[in-house]
Amino acid sequence: MTPSLTPGTARPFRLLMTPLLVAMLLGGCTLMPDYQRPAAPVAAHFSGDTGGAATATTTAVADIGWRDVFTDPALQEVIALALANNRDLRVAVLNIEKARAQYGVERAALFPTINAATSESASRTPADLSATGRALTARSYTATLGFSAYELDLFGRVRSLKEQALQSFLSTAEARRSTQISLIAEVATAWLTLASDQDRLRLARDTLSSQSSSYALTQRSAELGSASALTLRQAQTSVESARVDMESYTAQVDQDRNALVLLVGKDLPQRLLPNGLPDTALAAASPLATIPPGLPSELLQRRADIVEAERNLRAANANIGAARAAFYPSISLTADAGTASARLAGLFKGGSGSWSFVPQISLPIFDGGANQANLDIATVSRDISVAQYEKAIQTAFQEVSDALAQRNTLGRQLQAQEALVEASGEAYRLSQARFNSGVDSYLTLLDSQRTLYSAQKTLIGTQLSRWTNLVTFYKTLGGGWIERTGTPVTGDLATAAP
């Protein structure tokens, strides 16, 4: 229990605290440079985005909820499981808590650390050293309340360090948001990749079944002498090729499932695994697929990784203020007030009050250039952060432009591929009829079958590209933080600034 101050010590203690409070109120100066956001080193509109100016609705692209983009119920449930169980996201959340605590440490330096202390001091002086010729035993007891080496932040060194810690904390919060957006995109891509490989596996199985039946008929014809050995071996090659593909896609499906489980962070029930790619008409109906052209590049300012880079830039800017403050005098105060007595019983009696006040000023005279070197380091670090911020914008600009360029052609590419599959299927049916009529050789039929099989596999790949382009477009525009469009942001970012 902290001892209360006697009436004789209360007034000196108030006298000690008054100049401290005045000094804290006067400490309003800061040497941090005024922050100005660097101009974005990119064009006003994304390349690969043809058309005029975008409508006002495009400014809310980053606010589109991920459930409104990924509408498949199974995929939505898989994404929700990943957000709850993924270890990388869990580490990102814990990093926020760590950065929040570090900010609290720096903010606490603005205030004095007040401690209460009680002590006893005992000493014995031998007779030959005593003025009385007799051995003396002396005791003293003290109870004090005070602070030690509190720095008056007259030139903003502590406040600059506090601002640097705050911006680092906010940067960590943005890193968490970026991690979540990337996780949603990765889970969606992995789920769609698994779905496409399921389609390829199904195609390989159907082809194997069809070619096995054809091979059996050819083998029977060869036994009857109506088909040559060459025709039989050519039929066998198509069967074995389909068998190789089936085994390959079986292994690939298992690997895709393992990759998805790793992203989610727990095993997935069979009902959440896709049986095949969703209809591409759902992708065409996505709110991102209908965004008009002419997107302004200033939308990049909403991307979490760019906001994170700007927070790091602000932190580096604050460090310059701390480095500049090192050139100015540093004032620290040590003070305490309490009671002291030679006897424990008299510690809180009247007249036992004691106090001490030790101000100290330190003025840098010669440091061998260390302060200037630290300032140079802080300035160069700020310039590095500017370059990293600009590079983040340029990278984001390229990613969005690439996604837009692909989006503009994938629809037409998908239509062309579907037409190619239809034409290849008709050619295969005609070749089958001509072979059965004895007009064409089996080699011609085999070539038609391979063309159809290749076109069907390419169609699956094009359908996957249509879906993954939607995922990429959503990620590059900085979406994915909220679940539903119009849902207010809650959690760490909503209360980021303590």
N, C-alpha and C positions, 0 to 999 in steps of 0.2 A: 504494500500500500504506500502511495507517495505521501510523505509528510506534508501537512499544510504549513504555509509560511506564517510566521508570527507577525503581529501588527508592525513590529519594528523593521521587518524585512520587506513588507509589501510595497512601501513607497520607493525604496531603492530599486526594487525589481521593475516597478512601473517606469521609473526613470531610465532603466536600461532598455526596456522594450520600446519606448517612444522613439528614440533615434533609429532603431532598427526598422520600425514600421514606416517612418518617413523615408528612409533610404530605399525600402522596397517599393514605395510609391513613386519615387523619383527615377527608378530604374526603367525608363521607357525607351531608351535609345537602342537602336539596332543598326548594325553595319552590314546587314544582308543586302545584296543588290536587288533592285526591283525586278521581279520576275516578269518576263514577257514571253508569251508562247512563240516559238519559232514558226515562220511561215512554212506551210506544207510544200515540200519540193516535188509536187505532182501537178498534173493538169486539173482543171476545174471539173472535168467529167471523165468518167472511166473510159478507157480505150476498149474497143470491142463492143461498145454500147451505142448502137445507132439510134438516131432519133432526136427529137427536140428536148426541151426542158421537161424534167419530171414533174409530176403533179405533187400537190402538197402531201398526199398520203404516203409518199415514199419516205418522208422524214421519219416515219414510225416503223421502218423496216426492222430495226434492232429491237423493237418492242413486241414483235410477233412471238407468241408463246410456242414452245417446241411441241406441245401437244396439238397445236393447230397446223403444224407442218407435217409431223409424223402421226398420221391418223390411224394407223393400224393398231388395234387394241393390244395385240400381243407385243408389238414393238414398244408401245407406250409402257407396258408393264415391265419389259426388260430394261428400258431406260430408267424407270423409277427404281428398280432394284439396284442398278449400277450406281445411281446417285446416293443410295443408302449404304452400299457395301464396298465400293471401289476404294482400294487402299491409297492410291495416289491422291484422290480427292480428300480422303481423310487426313493425309499428311498436310495438304494445302490448308485445310481448316485449322489444324493444330499450329501451323506456321503463323496464322493470323493471331491466335492467342499468344504465341511467343512474341510477335512484334508488338502486340498491344501492351504486354508486360514491359517490354523494353522502352516503349514510349512512356509508360508510367514512371519508370526509373528516371528518365531525363526530365520529365515534368516535375518530379519531386525535388529536383535540384534547385528549383526556383524558390523553395521555402526552406527555412532553417530546420535542422533536425534537433528537436528539443528533447533532452534526456534528463531524467531524475537520477541522482546518485547519492548513495550514503557510503561513508567509509570510516574506518578507524585507523589511526596511526599510533604505533607504540614504539618507544625507543628507550634504551638504557645507556646511561653515561657512567663509565667506571669512576671510582673515587679519585684516581690520580689525574683525571681530566676534568673533574667537576670543580667549579669555583668554590664550592663549600667544603671540599675535601671528603665528601661522602658520595657514595653511588646514588644516582638519581634515575628514576623511571618516569618517563613522561608519556602521557596518552592524550590524544585529541580525537574528537568525533565531529563529523561534518555531514550535513544533509543539504544538497544543492539542487537547483533546477536551472538549466542553461543550455547553451548551444556552443558548438566549437567550429571555428574556421568556416563560418558562413560567408559565401562570396556574394557581395553586392553586384548585381548584374547591371552595372551602369552602362556598359557598352554592348550589351546584348549577346555575350558569348554563350551563356547558358540558354537564353531563348533561341539562339540560332541552332544549338544542339537539340533543343526540344522540337523545333520545327523540322529538323532533319529526321528525327525519330518519328514524328507524326507522318511525314510524307512516306517514310519507309513502311510504316504500318499500313497506310492507305494503299501503297504499292502492293503489299502482300495480299490485301483484300482483293485487289484487281487480279492478282495472279491466281487467286482461288477462283474467281469468276471465269477467267480464261481457261483454267483447268476444267471447270465444269462444262463450259461450252465445247471444248475439245473432246471431253469424255462423251458427251451426248452424240457428237458427230462420229466418233470412233465406234461407239456401240451401234449406231444406226448403220454405219458402213459395214461393220462386221456381220450384223444380222442380215443385211441385204446380200453381202457376199456369200454367206451360207445359203441363202435362198436361191441365188443364181447357181451355185454349185449343186444344189438339190435338183434344179431344173436340168442342168447338164447331165447329172447322174441318171435322171429319169429318161432323158433323151438317149443316152448311151444304152440303157437297159432295153428301151423300146427298139432301138436299132439292132441290138444284139438278138433280140427275140425275132425280129423280122428277118434278119439275115440268116439266123439259124434255120428258120423254116425254109427259106429259099435254098440254103445249102443242102438241107435234107432232100428237097425235091431234085436238086441237081445231082446229088449223090445217087438217088434212085434212077435218074435218067442215065447216069454214067454206067451203072450196073446193067442197064438194059441196052447199052450201046448207042443211045441217042445223044449222049453228051460226051465231049472229049475230056481227056485228063486235064488239059489246060483250063477248060471251062470250070472243071471241078476245083482246081487249085485257085483260080481267080475268085470263085465264090468263097473259098475258105479264107482267103486274105481279108475279105470284108468282115467275116465273122470274127477273126482273131483281132482285127483292128478295133472293132466295137468292144471286144472283151478287154483289151488293154485299156481303152478309155473308161470303161465301167470300173475297173479296179483302181485306176488312177483317181477318178472322181470320188470313189468310195473313201479312199484315204484322205482326199482333199476335204470332203465333208466332215470327217472326223477332226481334222486339223482346224477347220473353221469353227467347229463347235468348241474345241478347246480354247481357241483365241477369244471367243465370245464369253466363255465362262471366266477366263482370267480378267477380262474387262469388267464384268459384272461383279466379280468378287465372291461368287457363290455358285453352286450348281443350279442349273435351270431345269424346271420340269419340262417334260416332252411337249406339253400343250403350248409352251411359249416359243418353241422352235419353229421356224418357218418351213412350210412344205414347198414353197416356190415363191418367185417374185410376185409382189402385188401387181395388179393391173396398172399399166403406165398411165391410164386415164386419171388415176388418183394423183399421180405426180403432176399431170397437166392442170389439175384443178387446185393445186396448192396455191396459197396466197403469194408465194414467192415467184411462181411461174407466171403469174399475171401482172407482176410489177411492170409498169410502163418503162420505156427506155429513157435515157437522159439522166441517170442517177448522178447526183453531185458527189464529188469525191470527199466533201466535208463530212459525209456520213461516216467516214473512217474514224472520226474523233470519238465515236461511240464504241469502237472495238476495245475490248478489255486489255489486250496486249499493248495497244497504243496509249491508253490511259495509264497503264502500269509504267510504260517508258517515260511518260510525262511526269509521273509522281517521282520516279528516280531522278529526273532532271531537276525537279523542285528541291529534292533532298540535297543534290550536289550544289545547287545554288545557295541553300542555307549553310552548307559547310564553309562557303567563302566568308560569310559573316562571322563565323566562329574563328576562322583563321585571321581575319582582319582585327578582331578584338584582342588578339594576343599582342598587338603592338602597343596597346594602351595600358594604363595602370590597372592593377588588380587590387581591389579592396576586400579584405575579409575581416570578419568580426568574431571574437570569442568572448562570451560573457556568461556569468552565472550569478545566482543569488540564492542565499539559503541561511543556514545557521551553523555555528561552530561552537564547541565547548570542550573544555578539558575533561568534563564528566558527562557520561551518557545521560544522567538525570537532568542535567542543565541544558540539554541540546535545544529544547523548545521554550526555554524561559526568556523573559524580556531581557533585551540587551545583548542577545547572542547572535543577532543578525550579521550577515557578512555578504559581500558581493565583490565581484571583480569584472572589469571591462577592459578588453585587450583588442583595440583596433589595429589592423596592420595593412599597410599599403606597399605594393610591390611594383616597381617601375622597371621595365626591361631596358637595360643599358647596352649590354653586349651579349649576344647569344651565338656568335659565330655564323650568323645567317640562317639559323634554324627556322625562325618565324617567317622569313621571306620564302624559304624553301617550302614550308607548309602551305603558305598562301599560293605559291606557284602550283603545288600539287592539287589544291582545291580548285584552282582556276582551270587547270588542264582537265581535271576530272569532270568539271562542269561542261567543258567543250566536248569531251568524250561522250557524255550523256546526251548532248545536243545531237551529235552525229548518230548515236544509237536511236534516238527518237526519230530523226529523219529517215534512217534506214528502216525502222519499223513501219513508217507510213509508206515508204516506197514498196516494201515487200507486200504490205496489205493491198496497195493499189494494183500491183501485178496479180495477186491472187484473185481479187474481185474481177479484174479485167479478163483474166483467163476463164473464170467461171462464166462470165457473161458471154464471152466469145463462144464457148462450148454450148451454152444454153441456146444461143441463137441458131445453131446448126443441128443440134441433137434431134430436134423434132423432125426436121426434114430427113436427117440420116436414118432415123427409125422408120419413117414411112418408106424410104427407099429399100431398107433392109427387109421390111415385111413384104414388099413387092418382089424382091429377089427370092425370098423363100417361096412365095407363091409360084413364081415362074419356074424355080428349080423343082418344085414338087410336080408341076405339070409336065416338065421335061422328063422327070424320072418315070412318071406314069406312062408317057408315050414311049420311052425307051423300053420299059417293061413289056408293053404291048408289041413293039417291033421285035424284041428278042423272042417273045413267045411265038411270034409268027415266023421266026427264022430269018427276018430281014437284017437285023443287026447282030453283031457278036456280043458275047457276054462282057467283053472289055468296055464296049460303049455303055452298056447298062451299069457296069461297075463305076464308070466315070460319072455318070449321072447321079448315081446314089451318093458318091463321095461329095459331089457338088452340093447336093441337097443337105447332107449331113453338116458340111462346113457352113453353109448358109444358116442353118438352124442354130448352130453353136454361136455364130457371130451375132445372130439376132438376140440371143440371151445376153451376150456381152454388151450389146448396144442398149438393151433394156436396163441392164445394171448401170451403165454409164448415165442413163437418163436419171435414175434414182440418185446415184452418188453425186451427180452434178447438183441436184437439189440440196443434198447434204452439204456439199462444199460451199455452195452459194450462201446457205444459211450461216455457216460457220464464218466465212470470210466477211460477211456484213456485221458480224458481232452479235448475232442473235443467240438464243438458247438459254438466257438466264432465268426467265420467268416461265411458268408452265402454261398459262393461258394469256392470250392477248388481253391487255387492259388490267391485268393483275398488278397491284402495286408491289414494288420491290421491298422485301422485308429481310431481316437478318443482319448479317455483318455489314453490308454496304449501307443499309438504311441508317445504321447507328455508327458509322465508321469514324466520325470525328468526335472523340470524347470531349 
